[in-house]
Amino acid sequence: MPTRLIRIMGESDIVDIDMDASTDAGLPLLMGLAAEDRINILGHWMDQDRGEKLAADPAHLAAMTLIAKDHVENHAIAKQFDAGANFIVVTVLREKWPVGSKAKFQTIANRVSAEHTYVIHPCGAAKIENLDDDDLLKQSETNQLAFALPFFKKNRRRFANSSAVQGLIKQGFAN
């Protein structure tokens, strides 16, 4: 049973990763990639129903873990783990390409053979007594997404019109 869990939510897939799992197997997949490229490859993997299939491969799961863990540990939200949090939801969603900037963004996406670039956002962190309890995880996921809704609304223009975040904003389950 993991002691710290990251739930990665992409455009079409959700993958839970153990923050304390070994990431050595994922290093060859990420060799030479800058942080921005790692986020884009993670977003690409979590888009169009690729995430769950790739997570079944130990090397891809380790690479996903390494990318998400690095982002969380280098974000201000990491302090919440020191305060006892053990579960965090991280979204990796399509970025909107401003008019006149397509070539620039396409070049960035092409570096990892992706169709899009992606924005990563840690939604919040929580203390869950039993990380094996799917109902508690789902409830916390919903709460964390509701907590992040103001960020998504404020940054609506950063996300592609086709992004799942647009539907989340329209639902507006938190005001």
C-alpha positions as CSV (number, residue, x, y, z in Angstrom):
1,M,0.0,0.0,0.0
2,P,1.4,3.4,-1.0
3,T,2.0,6.0,1.8
4,R,1.8,9.0,-0.6
5,L,-0.3,8.9,-3.8
6,I,-0.6,11.2,-6.8
7,R,-3.7,11.0,-9.0
8,I,-2.7,12.2,-12.5
9,M,-5.8,13.4,-14.4
10,G,-5.2,13.9,-18.1
11,E,-7.7,14.7,-20.9
12,S,-9.0,11.2,-21.0
13,D,-7.3,9.1,-18.4
14,I,-6.6,8.9,-14.7
15,V,-3.6,7.1,-13.3
16,D,-2.7,6.8,-9.6
17,I,1.0,6.6,-8.8
18,D,2.9,5.9,-5.6
19,M,5.2,8.9,-5.0
20,D,7.7,6.6,-3.2
21,A,8.0,4.0,-6.0
22,S,11.3,3.5,-7.7
23,T,11.6,5.7,-10.9
24,D,14.8,4.1,-12.3
25,A,13.0,2.2,-15.0
26,G,11.6,5.5,-16.4
27,L,14.8,7.3,-16.8
28,P,15.6,6.0,-20.3
29,L,12.2,7.3,-21.6
30,L,13.0,10.8,-20.3
31,M,16.7,11.0,-21.1
32,G,17.5,14.5,-22.5
33,L,14.1,16.0,-22.0
34,A,13.7,19.4,-20.3
35,A,11.1,19.9,-17.6
36,E,8.7,21.5,-20.2
37,D,9.1,18.5,-22.5
38,R,8.5,16.0,-19.7
39,I,5.2,17.7,-18.9
40,N,4.2,17.6,-22.5
41,I,5.0,14.0,-22.9
42,L,3.1,13.2,-19.7
43,G,0.1,15.2,-21.1
44,H,0.4,13.3,-24.4
45,W,0.5,9.9,-22.6
46,M,-2.6,10.9,-20.5
47,D,-4.6,12.0,-23.6
48,Q,-6.7,10.0,-26.1
49,D,-6.9,6.9,-23.9
50,R,-3.2,6.2,-23.8
51,G,-2.6,6.6,-20.1
52,E,-4.0,3.5,-18.5
53,K,-2.4,1.3,-21.2
54,L,1.0,2.9,-20.8
55,A,0.8,2.8,-17.0
56,A,0.6,-1.0,-17.3
57,D,4.2,-0.9,-18.6
58,P,6.7,-0.5,-15.7
59,A,9.0,1.8,-17.6
60,H,6.2,4.2,-18.5
61,L,4.7,4.1,-15.0
62,A,8.1,4.9,-13.6
63,A,8.5,7.8,-16.0
64,M,5.0,9.1,-15.1
65,T,5.9,8.9,-11.5
66,L,9.2,10.7,-12.0
67,I,7.5,13.6,-13.9
68,A,4.6,14.0,-11.5
69,K,6.7,13.6,-8.4
70,D,9.3,16.2,-9.6
71,H,6.6,18.7,-10.3
72,V,4.8,18.2,-7.0
73,E,8.1,18.3,-5.0
74,N,9.2,21.5,-6.7
75,H,5.8,23.3,-6.2
76,A,4.6,25.2,-3.1
77,I,2.1,22.4,-2.5
78,A,4.9,20.1,-1.3
79,K,4.6,21.8,2.1
80,Q,1.3,20.1,2.6
81,F,3.0,16.8,2.6
82,D,5.1,18.0,5.6
83,A,1.8,18.8,7.3
84,G,0.5,15.3,6.9
85,A,-1.2,15.2,3.4
86,N,-0.7,12.0,1.5
87,F,-3.0,12.4,-1.6
88,I,-2.8,14.9,-4.3
89,V,-4.6,15.4,-7.6
90,V,-2.6,16.8,-10.5
91,T,-4.2,17.7,-13.8
92,V,-2.3,17.7,-17.1
93,L,-4.6,19.4,-19.7
94,R,-4.3,20.8,-23.2
95,E,-2.9,24.2,-23.6
96,K,-4.5,26.8,-25.9
97,W,-2.3,28.0,-28.7
98,P,-2.8,31.7,-29.2
99,V,-3.6,32.9,-32.7
100,G,-0.4,33.5,-34.6
101,S,1.6,31.3,-32.3
102,K,0.8,27.9,-33.7
103,A,4.2,27.3,-35.3
104,K,6.0,28.0,-32.0
105,F,3.8,25.7,-30.0
106,Q,3.8,23.0,-32.7
107,T,7.6,23.0,-32.5
108,I,7.4,22.5,-28.8
109,A,4.9,19.7,-29.1
110,N,6.9,18.0,-31.9
111,R,9.9,17.6,-29.6
112,V,8.0,14.8,-27.9
113,S,5.9,13.7,-30.9
114,A,2.7,15.2,-29.3
115,E,-0.2,16.9,-31.0
116,H,-0.6,19.4,-28.2
117,T,1.2,21.2,-25.4
118,Y,0.0,20.8,-21.9
119,V,-0.5,22.7,-18.6
120,I,0.1,20.9,-15.4
121,H,-1.6,22.0,-12.2
122,P,-1.6,20.5,-8.7
123,C,-5.2,20.9,-7.4
124,G,-4.6,20.5,-3.7
125,A,-3.6,17.9,-1.2
126,A,-5.4,16.0,1.5
127,K,-4.9,13.5,4.3
128,I,-6.6,10.2,3.5
129,E,-6.7,7.6,6.3
130,N,-6.9,4.7,3.9
131,L,-5.4,5.1,0.4
132,D,-7.0,1.9,-0.7
133,D,-10.5,3.3,-0.2
134,D,-11.7,4.2,-3.6
135,D,-14.7,6.1,-2.3
136,L,-12.5,8.3,-0.1
137,L,-10.1,9.0,-2.9
138,K,-13.0,9.9,-5.3
139,Q,-14.5,12.3,-2.7
140,S,-11.1,13.9,-2.1
141,E,-10.6,14.2,-5.9
142,T,-13.9,16.0,-6.2
143,N,-13.0,18.3,-3.3
144,Q,-9.6,19.1,-4.8
145,L,-11.1,19.8,-8.2
146,A,-13.6,22.1,-6.6
147,F,-10.8,23.8,-4.7
148,A,-8.9,24.3,-8.0
149,L,-12.0,25.6,-9.9
150,P,-11.1,29.3,-9.3
151,F,-7.7,28.7,-10.8
152,F,-9.2,27.0,-13.9
153,K,-11.8,29.9,-14.3
154,K,-9.1,32.5,-13.9
155,N,-6.8,30.8,-16.4
156,R,-9.6,29.6,-18.8
157,R,-7.9,31.1,-21.8
158,R,-4.7,29.1,-21.1
159,F,-6.6,25.9,-21.8
160,A,-7.6,24.6,-25.3
161,N,-11.3,24.8,-26.2
162,S,-11.2,21.0,-26.5
163,S,-9.7,20.6,-23.0
164,A,-11.7,18.7,-20.3
165,V,-11.2,21.8,-18.1
166,Q,-13.8,23.7,-20.2
167,G,-16.4,21.1,-19.3
168,L,-15.4,21.3,-15.6
169,I,-15.8,25.1,-15.6
170,K,-19.2,24.8,-17.3
171,Q,-20.3,22.3,-14.7
172,G,-19.3,24.8,-12.0
173,F,-19.9,22.4,-9.2
174,A,-18.2,24.8,-6.8
175,N,-18.9,28.5,-6.8
